[in-house]
Amino acid sequence: MSTLTFVYADQTAVLGPLSTYAEPHAYDLCVNHGERLSVPRGWEVLRLAPDPHAGAPTTDDLLALADAVREAARPAPEPVERVQETGRETVRRGHLRMLTSD
């Protein structure tokens, strides 16, 4: 996969690594179309080699995965007993409520 962008002022088509964010005038191409790319007469194609280490997992990725596994293995907390409320709700702000006694 690669991303194609155009530099109209220089009459250049740039074919580089897959972009990490969307741009209005960038086009993602599959491997077949990236290899067979042709440009108008007088234009140049600049092919940027992808970084071989860009797709490899980093230590941050591995630590995040380990944290997620630990979190999933943690036992569920004990359920909290609800106290029977007496009164009428008068004000609510987010998860907090104010009750008046009847």
HELIX and SHEET records of a PDB file:
HELIX    1   1 TYR A    8  ASP A   10  5                                   3    
HELIX    2   2 VAL A   31  GLU A   35  1                                   5    
HELIX    3   3 THR A   59  ALA A   73  1                                  15    
SHEET    1   A 4 ALA A  26  LEU A  29  0                                        
SHEET    2   A 4 SER A   2  VAL A   7 -1                                        
SHEET    3   A 4 THR A  12  PRO A  17 -1                                        
SHEET    4   A 4 GLU A  44  ARG A  47  1                                        
SHEET    1   B 2 ARG A  88  ARG A  93  0                                        
SHEET    2   B 2 LEU A  96  THR A 100 -1                                        
END                                                                             
